[in-house]
Amino acid sequence: MTIIDSTDLIGTIDRVRLGLFADALIKGGAGFPSASSVDVPGAWIDRVLAVRPDLETVIVSVIEMDGDPEQVLAQLQLEQRATFDSFAFAIAGAYLINPRIRKLLGYPAAIPESNPAYPDEAESYLEDGILDVVINRGPIYRPTPP
């Protein structure tokens, strides 16, 4: 497992303030811990940002807003729904990837299953001509963006 250096990912985020905002969204209860008590503002938000670095600007902009986190989030939900949704997505994602939370939910994680093609499966696609356009076009390659 790769250790992620949080300073490379989120830089100047005030993790204490992020914890207050995370707890405003996920308070805990009914046997579930709050967001900050399972390190959402630490290691788990780092993991989210490792795969979705675009969410960093949203997180920073939200936690830099003045005021009580619950009031700020309520106002965002009404006035800037896209920002609220992105922030909530990041926090909820960080919470739900925590193994302790997955265990409490009874969801250990998805286990990849082998799903090989049947030996004669390709023939049905070749017989009816559905792939003729692709075959006639030939192979193409597009490099993925960095």
N, C-alpha and C positions, 0 to 999 in steps of 0.2 A: 504494500500500500504506500502511496506517495504522500509524504507530509507536505502540506501546503503552507507556505509562509504567508500569514495573513497581511503582513505589511506590504507585500507585493500586490495584493489584491484590492484592499480597501483603503490603504493609506491613512487618510486623516479622519476616517469615520470615528466619531465618539461612541465607543461600544457601550458605555454606560447609558447614554441617551438612546442608543438603538435598542438596548434592553427594555427601556421604559416604553418605547413605541411597540416593541414586539409583545410585551406583556399587556398593552392596551388592546391588542388584537387577540392574543391567546393568553387569557388569564389563568387558565388551569381550573381544575375542579372535576368532580365526578371520577376521581381516581387518576386524573391526568395532571401532569405538572405544567407550570407556566412555561412560556417560551424561554425566559431568561434562565430558569432553573435547569434547563437541559442544553445550555450553551448555544442557543440560537444566535445571539450576537457575536459569538466567537467562531469556533471551528465550523459550525454548520452553515452559517451565512457565507463563510469562505468557500465552502464546497459549492454552494449555489452560484457564487460569483465566478468560480473557476469555469463553470460551463455557460454562464450567462453574464459576462462582464458588462453588458449593456445595462444591467439593472443597477450598477453601482451609482450612476448619476441620479437615478430616481431615489435610491436609498439616502444618499447624501442630501439631496434637495429636501426630502421630507424631514429628516432629523434636524436639519438646520433651521426649520421653521420655528418661530417663537411661539411659546404657549404650552399648555398642558397637552401631552400626547393624545389623550382621548378626545379632547376638543379639536385639536389639529386634524386628527383622522376623520372625525365626524364632518368637519368642514370640507376636507378633501373629498370625502365620499359624495357630498352634495355638489361641490363646485368644480372639482377636477377629477372626475371619475376614473379616467385612464391612469392618472398618476397613482390614485389610491389602489386601483386594481393591480398595477405593476408592483407596488410596494407590498401589498397583501400577498401576492403571488410569491414573492421572494421570501417573505417571512414564513408563510405556510409551508413552502417547499423546504426551507431549512428545518422546520419543526418535524415535518413528516419523513425526512430522510434519516432522522436520528433512530438508531436501532432500538433504543428503549421505547420510543413512541410506537414504532412499527410493532414491537412485541405487545405493547398494551392494546393496540388495535387488533391484534391477532393476524397481522400481515407481515410475515417474516421477510418477504421480498419476492420478486418474480424470479423464478428459476427457469433458465432457458431450456426449452425442449427441442429435441432433435425432430426435424420435420422434413425428412428426405423426400425427394420426388419419386413417384412410382416409375419403374423402368420404362413403361410405355406412355408416360404422361406427355412427353414432348410431341409425340406423333399427332395427337389430337389438335395441337396448335398449328402444326405444319400442314395437315391435311385440309383444313378449311380455309387456308390462306390468310388467316388473321395476322400472321407475322411477315407476310410477303413484303410489305412496305419497309419494314425494318431490315430484312435480309437484303433487299435491293439497294437500300441506302448505304449499307456497309457500316463498319465500325466507326464510331466517332468518340472523341475524347474532349472533355472540357475540364481544364484544371479547376479545382475548387479554390475559392478565395481564401487568403490567409487568415 
